[in-house]
Amino acid sequence: MATGFVDLPEGVEVRPGESVECNIQFWEWARLKGEIYPGREWRIQEGGKLVGFGTVLGVLENSDK
């Protein structure tokens, strides 16, 4: 399990059955670096509650970290 932040565009809400392309920032990137890659699917949870599924479309790394 990893903690991160989903960055939805301003004014965008996602309802059940809808899809959206957005950026996600993982707080422990060094630990996840080899596990996050295009095509990878994962569960999106708020605490213990499943709220959706995601598929990695691409990986952007911050060179400052």
C-alpha positions as CSV (number, residue, x, y, z in Angstrom):
1,M,0.0,0.0,0.0
2,A,1.2,3.5,-0.8
3,T,0.1,7.0,0.1
4,G,-0.3,9.7,-2.4
5,F,-2.3,12.7,-3.7
6,V,-4.7,12.6,-6.6
7,D,-4.7,16.0,-8.4
8,L,-8.0,16.4,-10.2
9,P,-8.3,19.5,-12.5
10,E,-10.2,22.4,-10.8
11,G,-13.9,21.9,-10.9
12,V,-13.7,18.3,-11.9
13,E,-15.7,15.6,-10.0
14,V,-15.6,11.9,-10.8
15,R,-18.7,9.8,-10.2
16,P,-19.1,6.1,-10.3
17,G,-18.6,4.7,-13.8
18,E,-16.7,7.8,-15.0
19,S,-13.0,8.0,-15.9
20,V,-10.6,10.9,-15.7
21,E,-7.0,11.4,-16.6
22,C,-5.1,13.1,-13.8
23,N,-1.7,13.3,-12.0
24,I,-1.0,11.3,-8.9
25,Q,1.9,12.1,-6.6
26,F,3.2,9.3,-4.4
27,W,4.8,10.4,-1.1
28,E,7.2,7.5,-0.9
29,W,8.4,7.5,-4.5
30,A,11.9,6.0,-3.8
31,R,10.2,2.8,-2.4
32,L,7.8,2.5,-5.3
33,K,10.0,3.5,-8.2
34,G,10.3,0.0,-9.7
35,E,6.7,-0.8,-9.1
36,I,5.0,2.1,-10.9
37,Y,5.2,1.8,-14.7
38,P,2.9,2.4,-17.8
39,G,0.1,-0.3,-17.9
40,R,0.2,-1.0,-14.1
41,E,-3.2,-1.2,-12.6
42,W,-4.0,-0.6,-8.9
43,R,-6.8,0.0,-6.4
44,I,-7.5,3.6,-5.3
45,Q,-8.7,3.7,-1.7
46,E,-9.7,6.4,0.9
47,G,-8.6,4.7,4.1
48,G,-10.0,1.2,3.9
49,K,-12.7,2.1,1.4
50,L,-12.2,1.2,-2.3
51,V,-13.2,4.2,-4.4
52,G,-11.8,3.2,-7.8
53,F,-9.2,1.6,-10.0
54,G,-6.4,3.3,-11.8
55,T,-4.1,2.5,-14.7
56,V,-0.7,4.2,-15.1
57,L,-0.5,6.0,-18.4
58,G,3.0,7.4,-17.9
59,V,5.6,8.2,-15.2
60,L,6.9,11.8,-14.6
61,E,9.7,11.9,-12.1
62,N,10.7,15.0,-10.1
63,S,14.5,15.3,-10.4
64,D,14.6,17.3,-7.1
65,K,13.7,14.2,-5.0
